[in-house]
Amino acid sequence: MKRKILLDHCLDWRLERYLPGHDLVTAFDKGWDRVKNGALLSLAEGESFEVFITADQNLRYQQNLSGRSICIIVLVTQRNVLASLIPIAPKVLTALETIQPGTLIEIS
């Protein structure tokens, strides 16, 4: 299932190469790299993004996620660099097949 994904500005844009088969756009590409999380999620939903991928582990505590239609995937790694993200990309691909609207999952 092909998903429309927004990649948070805190993640390396090259992660897109490891998530083939999906439409991935970065927050930076949209000009949203300085937008805070709550507003960012609203903008993403307004443009029909299905999934938001971030490394912000505090997102679930900072935002009220009830009523959201966007899926959120939080990547948990020791360092937020491409070399740390590549090994978990297969888990992200698997999650993209089953994640439901309005849910948040962490992948490490």
C-alpha positions in Angstrom: 0.0 0.0 0.0 1.5 3.3 -1.2 1.5 6.0 1.5 1.8 9.8 1.4 4.5 10.5 4.0 5.8 13.7 5.6 9.3 13.3 7.0 10.1 15.6 9.9 13.0 18.1 9.5 15.0 16.4 12.2 15.5 13.3 10.0 17.9 12.9 7.2 16.1 13.4 3.8 18.1 10.5 2.4 16.0 8.1 4.4 13.6 8.3 1.4 15.9 6.0 -0.5 15.2 3.2 2.0 11.4 3.6 1.9 10.7 2.8 -1.7 7.2 2.6 -3.0 5.9 5.6 -1.0 5.4 9.3 -1.7 7.8 11.0 0.7 8.1 14.7 1.2 10.2 16.5 3.8 9.0 19.2 6.1 11.9 21.3 4.7 10.7 20.8 1.2 7.3 22.1 2.1 8.8 25.1 3.9 7.5 23.7 7.2 10.9 23.1 8.9 10.2 25.8 11.5 6.6 24.9 12.2 6.0 23.4 15.7 4.6 19.9 16.0 0.9 20.6 16.6 0.6 23.0 13.7 2.8 20.7 11.6 0.5 17.8 12.1 -2.5 20.0 11.2 -0.8 21.2 8.0 0.1 17.6 7.1 -3.5 16.4 7.6 -4.7 19.4 5.6 -2.6 18.2 2.7 -3.7 14.6 3.0 -0.5 13.2 4.4 -1.2 9.8 5.8 1.9 9.3 7.8 4.3 11.6 9.7 7.8 10.1 10.5 9.8 11.8 13.2 12.5 11.2 15.8 10.8 13.4 18.4 10.2 10.9 21.3 8.3 13.5 23.3 5.6 14.1 20.6 3.1 11.8 22.3 3.4 13.8 25.6 3.5 17.2 24.0 0.5 16.9 21.7 -3.1 15.7 22.1 -3.2 13.0 19.4 -6.9 12.1 19.9 -8.9 12.9 16.8 -5.9 13.0 14.5 -6.3 11.2 11.2 -2.5 11.1 10.5 -0.4 8.1 11.5 2.8 8.9 13.4 5.9 6.8 13.4 8.6 7.8 15.9 12.1 6.5 15.1 14.1 5.7 18.2 17.8 5.4 17.7 21.0 6.3 19.6 21.9 9.0 17.1 19.7 10.8 14.6 21.9 10.2 11.6 21.3 8.2 8.4 23.6 5.4 9.4 21.4 4.8 12.5 18.2 5.0 10.6 19.0 2.6 7.7 18.9 -0.5 9.9 15.3 0.2 11.1 14.0 1.1 7.6 12.7 -2.4 7.0 10.7 -2.2 10.2 9.3 1.1 9.0 8.3 -0.4 5.7 6.5 -3.2 7.6 4.7 -0.7 9.9 3.6 1.3 6.8 1.6 -1.7 5.7 -0.5 -2.0 8.8 -0.5 1.3 10.8 -4.0 2.7 11.3 -5.1 6.4 11.1 -4.7 8.3 14.3 -2.1 5.9 15.9 1.4 6.5 17.0 4.1 3.7 17.1 7.7 3.8 18.0 10.3 1.8 16.0 13.7 1.0 17.3 
